[in-house]
């Protein structure tokens, strides 16, 4: 899988993640022995390829940063000022749940028209499913993340198929009617300390469409207006902006990357493959996802630097140690973006810390032979141990 690109990519609320190709699996070394290879030469910018980083914040797992209403956008915007290209969860055919009341449906269509008129988004046509989707949500008692299901997934797939076949869309937004009683479980979330109980099934809906049609998809929940609350966390306050969550989904999908199938062993020059990714940033206890594991177990020469942010806690316990993943652990996103700036510049990040660099170690010929590494190549490369 590869992603064509022409500009930095970053989005707000969304629940889509690119499905990464299966990569050969090998047992990783411990994180304490992580080695970061940086080029010794600094070519003219004209000859450099864009520095590409992937920002991962899983949805529906109560992430301290990014688990609320667009509260990871400051991270994405700052990261985009350092990296040349940022790939995140993208949030334009439109599918509306037949279970929506007429007033809710009209409001969502007005939002779609507003984004076409004010933002110039290329939203072509919409479909209403031929049966209510019947969305159900719950919290997984084993790990505390939100999840759920839709009772009529076939109705959703038929609607998307119609848009793909007749309107030739290359991205789709889905709006499902969520039960209003789910909002009773949102009080902790509105106070900035709970799990978004809607997000898990939103991801399930998006992944279903992506898997079936290989086009970007994102979901926006349709709910009745919720009661006013005088005390509200700033992190979840964006949920109160309007009747729908659709605007940011449509805006993100309008510039979402397209999935590309590799043909005849080559890719177009404007595509980003997994091997083109330089770094990956994710919460330190959320390293068990398909994307993180695919990057971590990549056998390519330019394996991406994986940065685990400890401050962004989730309800998961998928630590790097559990999966044998090599990572650079940082306390917060301040440090993470500093590590990326150094990595992009070809600088060992530890060189930025007081007493971060130890004396150079002597490599004996016997250990060199054991590692199947030759002395000339070891001298030629600049390899840093973090």
C-alpha positions as CSV (number, residue, x, y, z in Angstrom):
1,X,0.0,0.0,0.0
2,X,1.2,3.5,-0.8
3,X,-0.2,6.9,-0.4
4,X,0.1,9.6,-3.2
5,X,1.0,12.9,-1.7
6,X,1.5,16.5,-2.8
7,X,1.5,18.4,0.5
8,X,1.6,17.9,4.2
9,X,-1.3,15.8,5.4
10,X,-3.0,16.2,8.7
11,X,-6.6,16.1,9.9
12,X,-8.9,16.6,12.9
13,X,-11.4,14.2,14.4
14,X,-11.3,11.0,12.5
15,X,-11.3,7.3,12.8
16,X,-9.6,5.9,9.7
17,X,-6.1,4.4,9.6
18,X,-4.4,3.1,6.5
19,X,-4.1,-0.7,6.4
20,X,-0.3,-1.3,6.1
21,X,1.1,-4.2,4.1
22,X,2.2,-7.4,5.9
23,X,5.9,-7.3,6.6
24,X,8.3,-10.1,7.5
25,X,8.4,-10.6,11.3
26,X,11.6,-10.8,13.2
27,X,12.4,-10.7,16.9
28,X,13.3,-7.1,17.7
29,X,16.1,-6.2,20.0
30,X,15.4,-4.6,23.4
31,X,14.7,-0.9,23.3
32,X,17.8,-0.1,25.3
33,X,20.0,-1.2,22.3
34,X,18.1,0.9,19.8
35,X,20.4,2.2,17.1
36,X,19.4,5.2,14.9
37,X,21.2,5.5,11.6
38,X,21.6,9.1,10.3
39,X,23.2,10.1,7.0
40,X,26.7,11.6,7.4
41,X,26.1,13.8,4.4
42,X,23.7,16.7,4.2
43,X,22.7,16.9,0.5
44,X,21.3,20.1,-1.1
45,X,17.6,20.4,-0.3
46,X,16.9,20.0,-4.0
47,X,18.0,16.4,-3.8
48,X,16.4,15.4,-0.5
49,X,13.1,13.5,-0.4
50,X,10.5,14.9,2.0
51,X,10.9,13.8,5.7
52,X,7.8,11.8,6.4
53,X,6.3,11.1,9.8
54,X,3.2,9.2,10.9
55,X,1.2,10.4,13.9
56,X,-0.9,7.7,15.6
57,X,-3.5,8.3,18.2
58,X,-5.9,5.3,18.5
59,X,-9.5,6.2,18.8
60,X,-11.9,5.0,21.6
61,X,-9.1,4.1,24.1
62,X,-9.2,7.2,26.3
63,X,-6.0,8.8,25.0
64,X,-5.0,11.6,27.3
65,X,-4.2,13.7,24.2
66,X,-6.2,13.0,21.1
67,X,-8.9,11.1,22.8
68,X,-11.3,14.0,22.9
69,X,-12.6,16.5,20.4
70,X,-9.7,17.4,18.1
71,X,-7.3,17.9,21.0
72,X,-4.4,16.4,19.2
73,X,-4.6,19.1,16.5
74,X,-1.9,21.2,18.3
75,X,0.4,18.3,18.1
76,X,-0.3,17.7,14.4
77,X,0.1,21.3,13.5
78,X,3.4,21.7,15.4
79,X,4.7,18.4,13.9
80,X,3.8,19.6,10.4
81,X,6.0,22.6,10.9
82,X,9.0,20.3,11.5
83,X,8.3,17.4,9.2
84,X,7.8,17.8,5.5
85,X,4.8,15.4,5.4
86,X,2.7,14.3,8.3
87,X,0.3,11.4,7.8
88,X,-2.4,11.0,10.4
89,X,-5.8,9.5,10.7
90,X,-7.8,11.2,7.9
91,X,-11.2,12.2,8.5
92,X,-16.2,12.8,-0.1
93,X,-19.5,11.0,-1.2
94,X,-21.8,11.0,1.8
95,X,-23.8,8.2,3.3
96,X,-26.6,9.0,5.8
97,X,-28.2,6.4,8.1
98,X,-31.8,5.7,7.3
99,X,-32.4,5.7,11.0
100,X,-31.9,9.4,11.3
101,X,-34.9,11.6,12.0
102,X,-35.8,14.1,9.2
103,X,-34.5,17.1,11.2
104,X,-31.1,15.5,11.8
105,X,-30.8,14.5,8.2
106,X,-31.6,18.0,7.0
107,X,-29.0,19.5,9.3
108,X,-26.3,17.2,8.0
109,X,-27.2,18.0,4.4
110,X,-27.0,21.7,5.3
111,X,-23.6,21.1,6.7
112,X,-22.5,19.4,3.5
113,X,-23.8,22.3,1.4
114,X,-22.1,24.8,3.7
115,X,-18.7,23.1,3.3
116,X,-19.2,23.0,-0.5
117,X,-20.0,26.8,-0.6
118,X,-17.6,28.1,2.1
119,X,-14.7,25.7,1.8
120,X,-15.1,24.6,-1.8
121,X,-15.1,20.9,-0.9
122,X,-15.8,18.5,-3.8
123,X,-18.8,16.7,-2.3
124,X,-20.7,15.2,-5.2
125,X,-23.7,13.2,-4.1
126,X,-25.2,11.5,-1.0
127,X,-27.0,8.3,-0.3
128,X,-29.4,7.2,2.4
129,X,-29.1,3.6,3.4
130,X,-31.9,1.3,2.5
131,X,-32.3,0.2,6.1
132,X,-31.4,1.7,9.5
133,X,-27.8,0.7,10.5
134,X,-28.8,0.1,14.2
135,X,-25.6,1.2,15.9
136,X,-24.8,-0.3,19.3
137,X,-22.0,0.8,21.6
138,X,-20.5,-0.5,24.8
139,X,-17.3,-0.4,26.8
140,X,-15.1,-3.5,26.6
141,X,-15.0,-4.8,30.2
142,X,-11.6,-6.4,29.6
143,X,-9.6,-3.4,28.7
144,X,-11.9,-0.4,29.1
145,X,-11.9,0.8,25.4
146,X,-15.1,1.6,23.6
147,X,-16.4,-0.7,20.9
148,X,-19.7,-1.8,19.4
149,X,-21.3,-3.0,16.2
150,X,-23.9,-2.1,13.5
151,X,-26.7,-4.6,13.0
152,X,-27.0,-4.0,9.3
153,X,-23.5,-3.6,7.8
154,X,-24.8,-4.8,4.4
155,X,-27.0,-1.8,4.1
156,X,-24.0,0.5,4.6
157,X,-21.9,-1.4,2.0
158,X,-24.7,-1.2,-0.6
159,X,-24.9,2.6,-0.2
160,X,-21.2,3.0,-0.5
161,X,-21.1,0.7,-3.5
162,X,-23.8,2.8,-5.3
163,X,-21.7,6.0,-4.7
164,X,-18.5,4.3,-5.9
165,X,-20.2,2.9,-9.1
166,X,-22.4,5.8,-10.1
167,X,-20.8,8.9,-8.6
168,X,-17.1,7.6,-9.0
169,X,-16.2,8.9,-5.5
170,X,-12.7,8.3,-4.1
171,X,-13.5,9.0,-0.4
172,X,-16.7,8.7,1.7
173,X,-18.1,10.1,4.9
174,X,-20.6,8.1,6.9
175,X,-23.1,9.5,9.4
176,X,-24.7,6.9,11.6
177,X,-27.5,7.5,14.0
178,X,-26.3,6.7,17.5
179,X,-28.6,6.0,20.5
180,X,-29.3,9.1,22.6
181,X,-28.9,7.1,25.8
182,X,-25.3,6.7,24.9
183,X,-24.9,10.3,25.8
184,X,-25.6,9.5,29.4
185,X,-22.3,7.7,29.5
186,X,-20.5,10.7,28.2
187,X,-20.4,12.7,31.4
188,X,-16.9,11.7,32.4
189,X,-15.7,12.4,28.8
190,X,-17.3,15.8,28.8
191,X,-15.3,16.5,32.0
192,X,-12.1,15.5,30.2
193,X,-11.4,12.3,32.1
194,X,-13.3,9.4,30.4
195,X,-13.3,7.3,27.2
196,X,-15.2,8.5,24.2
197,X,-17.9,5.8,24.2
198,X,-18.8,6.5,20.5
199,X,-15.4,6.4,19.0
200,X,-14.8,2.6,19.0
201,X,-17.8,1.7,16.8
202,X,-17.0,4.7,14.6
203,X,-13.6,3.1,13.9
204,X,-15.3,-0.2,13.1
205,X,-17.6,1.5,10.6
206,X,-14.7,3.2,8.9
207,X,-12.5,0.1,8.8
208,X,-15.4,-1.9,7.3
209,X,-15.7,0.5,4.3
210,X,-11.9,0.8,3.9
211,X,-11.4,-2.9,3.8
212,X,-14.2,-3.5,1.3
213,X,-13.6,-0.6,-1.1
214,X,-10.0,0.6,-0.5
215,X,-11.0,4.2,-0.3
216,X,-10.6,6.6,2.6
217,X,-13.6,6.7,4.9
218,X,-14.4,8.5,8.2
219,X,-17.4,8.6,10.4
220,X,-19.4,11.3,12.2
221,X,-22.1,10.3,14.8
222,X,-25.6,11.7,14.6
223,X,-27.1,12.4,18.0
224,X,-29.8,14.7,19.4
225,X,-28.5,17.9,20.9
226,X,-27.1,17.2,24.3
227,X,-28.1,19.3,27.4
228,X,-26.1,22.3,28.3
229,X,-23.3,21.8,30.9
230,X,-21.9,24.8,32.6
231,X,-18.6,23.0,33.6
232,X,-16.9,21.5,30.6
233,X,-13.4,20.4,29.8
234,X,-11.7,22.5,27.1
235,X,-10.5,19.2,25.5
236,X,-14.1,18.1,24.8
237,X,-15.6,21.5,24.4
238,X,-15.4,21.2,20.6
239,X,-18.2,18.7,20.7
240,X,-20.5,21.6,21.6
241,X,-19.8,23.6,18.5
242,X,-22.9,22.5,16.6
243,X,-25.5,19.9,15.8
244,X,-23.1,17.7,13.8
245,X,-19.5,16.5,13.8
246,X,-19.5,16.4,10.0
247,X,-17.6,19.5,9.0
248,X,-14.1,18.4,10.1
249,X,-14.7,14.9,8.6
250,X,-15.6,16.4,5.2
251,X,-12.7,18.8,5.3
252,X,-10.2,16.0,6.1
253,X,-11.6,13.7,3.5
254,X,-11.2,16.4,0.8
255,X,-7.4,16.0,1.0
256,X,-7.2,12.4,2.2
257,X,-4.5,10.2,0.6
258,X,-5.6,7.5,-1.8
259,X,-4.8,3.8,-1.5
260,X,-2.6,2.6,-4.3
261,X,-2.0,-1.0,-5.3
262,X,1.5,-1.9,-6.3
263,X,1.7,-3.0,-9.9
264,X,4.6,-4.6,-11.8
265,X,7.0,-4.0,-8.8
266,X,7.0,-0.2,-9.0
267,X,5.2,2.8,-7.7
268,X,4.7,6.3,-9.1
269,X,7.1,8.9,-7.8
270,X,4.4,10.8,-6.0
271,X,3.5,7.9,-3.8
272,X,4.4,7.3,-0.2
273,X,5.1,3.6,0.7
274,X,5.7,2.3,4.2
275,X,9.5,2.2,3.4
276,X,9.4,6.0,2.8
277,X,8.3,6.7,6.4
278,X,11.1,8.2,8.5
279,X,9.4,8.2,12.0
280,X,6.3,7.1,13.8
281,X,4.9,8.8,16.9
282,X,2.4,7.1,19.2
283,X,1.3,6.6,22.8
284,X,3.7,4.5,24.8
285,X,1.0,2.0,25.9
286,X,-0.7,1.7,22.5
287,X,2.0,-0.1,20.5
288,X,0.0,-3.2,19.6
289,X,-2.0,-1.9,16.6
290,X,-1.5,-3.2,13.1
291,X,0.2,0.0,11.9
292,X,2.7,0.2,14.8
293,X,3.6,-3.5,14.4
294,X,4.0,-3.3,10.6
295,X,6.4,-0.4,11.0
296,X,8.3,-2.0,13.9
297,X,8.8,-5.3,12.1
298,X,9.8,-3.8,8.8
299,X,12.8,-5.5,7.3
300,X,13.7,-2.5,5.0
301,X,17.1,-0.7,5.4
302,X,15.5,2.6,6.4
303,X,13.4,1.3,9.3
304,X,11.4,4.2,10.8
305,X,12.3,5.7,14.2
306,X,9.4,4.9,16.5
307,X,8.8,7.4,19.3
308,X,6.7,6.4,22.3
309,X,5.1,9.2,24.2
310,X,4.7,8.3,27.9
311,X,2.5,11.2,28.9
312,X,-0.3,10.2,26.4
313,X,-1.8,7.4,28.5
314,X,-4.7,5.2,27.3
315,X,-6.7,2.4,28.8
316,X,-4.5,-0.1,26.9
317,X,-1.4,-1.8,28.2
318,X,0.3,-2.5,24.8
319,X,3.8,-1.5,25.8
320,X,6.8,-1.8,23.5
321,X,8.3,-4.4,25.8
322,X,5.3,-6.7,25.3
323,X,5.8,-6.8,21.6
324,X,9.6,-6.6,21.4
325,X,9.4,-3.2,19.7
326,X,12.4,-0.9,19.5
327,X,11.4,2.6,20.4
328,X,12.7,5.9,21.7
329,X,10.7,6.7,24.8
330,X,10.0,10.4,25.5
331,X,8.0,12.0,28.3
332,X,5.7,14.2,26.2
333,X,5.1,15.6,22.7
334,X,7.5,18.5,23.3
335,X,10.3,16.0,23.5
336,X,8.9,13.9,20.7
337,X,8.9,16.8,18.2
338,X,12.5,17.7,19.3
339,X,13.6,14.1,18.6
340,X,12.0,14.3,15.1
341,X,13.7,17.7,14.5
342,X,17.1,16.1,15.4
343,X,16.4,12.9,13.4
344,X,15.5,15.0,10.3
345,X,18.7,17.0,10.7
346,X,20.9,13.8,11.0
347,X,21.7,14.6,14.6
348,X,21.8,12.1,17.4
349,X,18.9,13.3,19.7
350,X,21.0,12.4,22.8
351,X,23.6,15.0,21.7
352,X,21.0,17.6,22.7
353,X,21.0,16.5,26.3
354,X,23.6,17.2,29.0
355,X,25.9,14.3,29.3
356,X,23.8,12.5,26.7
357,X,26.8,11.2,24.7
358,X,29.2,8.6,26.2
359,X,32.7,7.8,25.1
360,X,32.9,5.9,21.8
361,X,33.1,2.1,22.3
362,X,35.7,-0.2,21.0
363,X,34.5,-2.9,18.6
364,X,36.7,-6.0,18.6
365,X,37.2,-8.0,15.5
366,X,35.6,-11.1,17.1
367,X,32.4,-9.3,18.0
368,X,32.5,-7.7,14.6
369,X,32.6,-11.1,12.9
370,X,29.8,-12.3,15.2
371,X,27.6,-9.5,14.0
372,X,28.7,-10.0,10.4
373,X,29.6,-6.4,10.2
374,X,32.8,-5.3,8.4
375,X,35.0,-2.5,9.8
376,X,34.8,-0.3,6.7
377,X,31.0,-0.3,6.7
378,X,31.0,0.4,10.4
379,X,33.2,3.4,9.9
380,X,31.3,4.6,6.9
381,X,27.9,4.8,8.6
382,X,27.0,7.1,11.4
383,X,25.1,4.9,13.8
384,X,23.8,6.3,17.1
385,X,22.8,4.2,20.1
386,X,20.0,5.7,22.1
